[in-house]
Amino acid sequence: MRKILAVLLVLAMVLALVPAVMAEGALEPVTLTVFIGDPGDAPKEDNKIYKMIEEKFGVTFEFEYLAGNLDETIGLKIANKDYADLFCAGNSADLAISGGAMINLLDYVSPEKTPRLWAHIEPQKARLIDKDADGNDVLYIIPNYGLADGDQIVNSVGGPAFFVQKQVLAWAGYPQIKTLNQYFDLIEKFIDANPTDANGTPYIGFAILCEDWRHFCLINPVQHLMGRPNDGEVYICVTDQNYEVTGNDPSVPYKTETFIDKPYAKAYYKKLNEEFQKGLIDQSTFTDSYDAYIAKISSGIVLGMFDQTWDFGSGTQALTDAKMYENTYAALGLVYDPEYVNGVEIEEHYVNGGLPNVRRGFGISVACQCPERIVAMWEEMLSDEWQILFNWGIEGEDYYIEDGRLLMTEEQYANLSNSEWKLENKADGIFTNSPKKQGYIMNDITIGDQVIKAGNCWEPGNQPEILFGLMNDYDKEFLSAYGYKKFGDFVNPPIELAPYGEAWQINYDPVDTEHTKFLQVQDQRLPEMIMADPAEFDAKWDAFVEEIGPSAKAFEEYMQGAVLEEVKKVVGE
Amino acid sequence: MTSVAVKPPRKSKISKTLGSQWQLMLMSVPMLLYVLLFNYAPMWGWLEAFKDYSSKNALATGNAPWIGFGNFNFLFNDPLVKTDFLLSIRNTLAMSVINLVFGTVSSILLAVLLNELRSKTFKRTVQTVTYLPHFLSMIVVVSIAQNIFATNGPLNGILRSLGLIKEDVFWLGDKKYFWWLVGVINVWKEVGWNTIIYISAMTSIDPCLYEAAAIDGAGRFQRILHVTLPGIKSTFVILLIMNIGHLMEAGFEIQYLLGRGVVYDVASTIDIFVLKYGTEKLDIGVATAAGMFKSVVAIILLIIANMTAKALDEDTLI
């Protein structure tokens, strides 16, 4: 009897498996080509997560990472119609879209076909879905970041800020640095007292990266000093104060202007000119490549710069690896001193409300033979189990669960910043640019026989037990000297996202020669001006304003229209 | 060439020559195919210079309308593009001339020096050492240069310790040094390689001439001046003509790798212009027009150089 039962049981199990096996068997193994618009390394052959993807979806990947200039690479790919199946054009996504490289994902994504993906984009769909020339709804790329659940997490500044080495603040007795003048005074004093580091290498007071598209380090600060988060190359008046400091007519909604040619920008570059004369700014900074810039940061000699946190991550990583914690950076939200803006105390806003990373991430190219399969894969990958797998890894191996909380040992957490380890044990090549969950885990998840309670963070780096529990001692002391809990406390809490989002995301015609001119004149004249004899500065500034005038005007008009259009799309009439 | 009194009928001569040299003809077929395939066939692409790619969809759909000389008009008359294009022509020519002069003078000088050496081993060593940089990728060469010429780099250090400068010189970011820097980098990379051809020309000079000159009492410098240099004159002229054909190509790697906003005015070359319009802005029409303009000017320069050489009764290329 027991034997029969056993046989029946086995039979039942086999039968139960059949549909599953058949469904899986229906998937022909396929190799997808992947292009990623960032430099990087392909994963190791025996990567454990990619193995699981292959077992589950029958998909293997062939990676191509960016080598060289992004715009040019994308341009060549468009001209040759040479697209990978999964295509991430990074910051040149607009070029790829207008070049006809991408398919419209709305043919495959809908509430019925892909409930998870739809639920993922639904809250922000006004921002994400565009109209094409014929008025059809189009969605080419599901954002790789910024569709987060729960309250916004600001543990640190992830975007733009003025950065200063922690040792400079510590040396000065942990002062509050809030304005441009305070910032440069601090660096000047420090460098006077400590001209070189322990090895005798002279410190660089302030570095300005201006290579290729990374020239935002040179151009963008003005808008932040004037109290706005990152709108790219324009200043947009949202609050009363914005109108007041720019002197714009408050009756024009979302008044948009290029800031670089305005009198309030002059103050910043004049300041840089002064600091250059004092030797605080290294001449080479205007000819350094990105690699040279990162090399200088990694060696710990750059005391300060304006940048965005992600842009010098590899430098921070190198410093952390070398345990040079005092040379890592604190992000400061600086504003103009009142003297520069008619005595107005500008309110600082570097951190914006949560914003989807519109048109950044993977799209599916027109060359792809099986778009529905990729979409189905994304749909499945958005499940809680896969998201935990991508973010945290395998339970017991890469993390553990205790009282419903996701935790890591020090070693497990250290692995996450070991690039070699990651090539074997993480699937970042695919995950980084795929749709993903961020923020807080909103409901309980069962993994095996363990339960992960709601309220955990999707990303290990945000989980408070890890962030604060595993923080190095230098940082702990540094924060406690300020009485702060986290590095995000150095700046004001996020403001509400303006309806147009952030204006740097607004698409402009890449063929537009006016805009090329607009950028080129800045790249050329601003460094010249900063290095000029102070007596010639005013004349150079006036010449610059005149030279950039027409192209700035054209860009301004275009952006004003585009911003209002965006507002209309999101808010309605 | 001496004139021939009676010309035989043309046709029969050609077919006779073809017949007698058929083996040679056969051997030249692959080269002929190579030139046709890689140099003539791509000229088909010049058609794009007469199409309008300025609209976003032209490339995606592949339907770019014909616009005659519109792209050329745009290059030379559009207020925004004109200055850019003219600047890049100026820079190209300036850097080419500098490269040509520096390159030729330095390689002839090195060749003469090597030719005068007695020690074979030393000569070989110098030759090898000087031509090895030719095999380095330009990106490596430029990185080395960036380090050497950096404001806090070794060159400024040496100059300062010699007391030649007081303030560090901003080699890489000062417009007035840029062209010369490109020339210097090119010389460093190519001098040994370019020397090879001159050395081989010098070895073919009849030793009797040197002996005769020595007997007549010519010193070393006089021998160089009156035997060696005249001996390589025809090689020099041929190379000059070829190089003049390449005047419109100042190379683009160094300028591209060293070019930043601060030196944009002096660093942009026609090739960089073509690259920018063709791949960054995807206006293939304008890019092709610029490239085509470059080729046409190059052909004209080549013909002028050739005619000048002919007029001076030198060997010519065409």
Interface residues (C-beta under 8 A of the other chain):
Chain A: N69 D71 E72 T73 G75 L76 I78 A79 L95 S98 G99 G100 A133 P202 C210 E211 H215 D282 Q283 S284 F286 T287 S289 A292 D509 P510 V511 T513 E514 T516 K517 Q520 Q522 D523 Q524 L526 P527 E528 M531 S551
Chain B: S54 S55 K56 N57 L59 A60 T61 D78 L80 V81 Q146 A150 T151 N152 D168 F170 L172 G173 L258 R260 G261 V262 V263 Y264 D265 L275 G278 T279 E280 K281 L282 D283 I284
